[in-house]
Amino acid sequence: MRIDLYLKVTGLLKTRSIASKAIASGAVELNGVKAKSSSSVSVGSKISLIKPDGTRITLNVLEVPTSKNVSRKDRGSLYDVVGGDE
């Protein structure tokens, strides 16, 4: 799954266009490298993200959904937060 779609599906960013803008501005890293919108996310990937409000979050991908729609209650099981600003 593309990283821009993953960020949208998991609810980390509200829309895919916001995710694409964050990626283009350099606010998203995938496995320690600046991501491109077309970068592929897989189980075990590490994502570092600076959210629009300025907070930084680092997470490990636990599961990649097979569809573009995931219920809100299931979104948290897709990743594990390992660090960030609180």
Backbone hydrogen bonds, N-H to C=O, Kabsch-Sander energy under -0.5 kcal/mol:
donor,donor_aa,acceptor,acceptor_aa,energy
3,I,39,S,-2.1
4,D,37,S,-1.1
6,Y,2,R,-2.3
7,L,3,I,-2.4
8,K,4,D,-1.3
9,V,5,L,-3.0
10,T,6,Y,-2.3
11,G,8,K,-0.9
12,L,7,L,-1.0
13,L,7,L,-1.8
19,A,15,T,-1.8
20,S,16,R,-2.5
21,K,17,S,-2.1
22,A,18,I,-2.3
23,I,19,A,-2.2
24,A,20,S,-2.5
25,S,21,K,-1.8
26,G,23,I,-1.3
27,A,22,A,-2.4
29,E,48,S,-2.8
30,L,33,V,-3.0
31,N,29,E,-0.5
31,N,46,K,-3.6
33,V,30,L,-1.2
35,A,28,V,-2.3
39,S,36,K,-2.1
41,V,1,M,-3.0
44,G,61,V,-2.7
45,S,42,S,-2.2
47,I,59,L,-2.7
48,S,29,E,-2.4
49,L,57,I,-2.9
50,I,27,A,-2.0
51,K,49,L,-0.7
51,K,55,T,-2.9
54,G,51,K,-2.4
57,I,49,L,-2.7
58,T,83,G,-2.8
59,L,47,I,-2.7
60,N,80,D,-2.6
61,V,45,S,-2.7
62,L,60,N,-0.6
62,L,78,L,-2.3
63,E,78,L,-2.0
74,D,71,S,-0.9
75,R,71,S,-0.9
75,R,72,R,-0.6
76,G,72,R,-0.5
77,S,74,D,-1.0
78,L,75,R,-1.7
79,Y,76,G,-0.6
80,D,60,N,-2.3
82,V,58,T,-2.5
83,G,58,T,-1.5
85,D,56,R,-2.5
